[in-house]
């Protein structure tokens, strides 16, 4: 598949507050790839709640996407779910997505129909998943996507047994080389 890289990026972090610093580092590292970029910062990071308000953050993402022009999405964990839901509903249309540490179980715990959301998503997706990510191992993700009959994705498996994706250079090079 050939992917056109959009000139704008929307960065959507994972749920925990430690992602706030990480997503800013990712945005800085990716700076040569975009003309304009925006980070979705979660309200619960300031209020002290443990889990983001999915609907509230979805509305914020919709607002960001208004008049943003062609864009790519880089999302980690819970951020993947926010983006995927809006894409599957046809409310946002990124050119390409990079989903890091995809959290199938977390999505299901929120009552989301992940199977349907992925089937309805026609946007090319690059999944980056660690071999032993405690949220979902890469082999489990591969088996799941294959069983769904997904064809609009690539899966890059990287070594590791944690849910933190610290190698930002690897993420960047994987994104620019995918397709």
ABEGO torsion letter per residue (X at the ends): XBBBBBABBBBBBBABAAAAAAAAAAAAAAAAABABBBBBBBAAAAAGBABBBAAAAAAAAAAAABGAEBBBBBBBEAAAAAAAAAAAAGABBBABBBBBGBBAAAAAAAGBBAAAAAAABABBBBBBBBAABAABBAAAAAAAAAAAGBAABBBBBBBEABABBABAAAAAAAAAABX
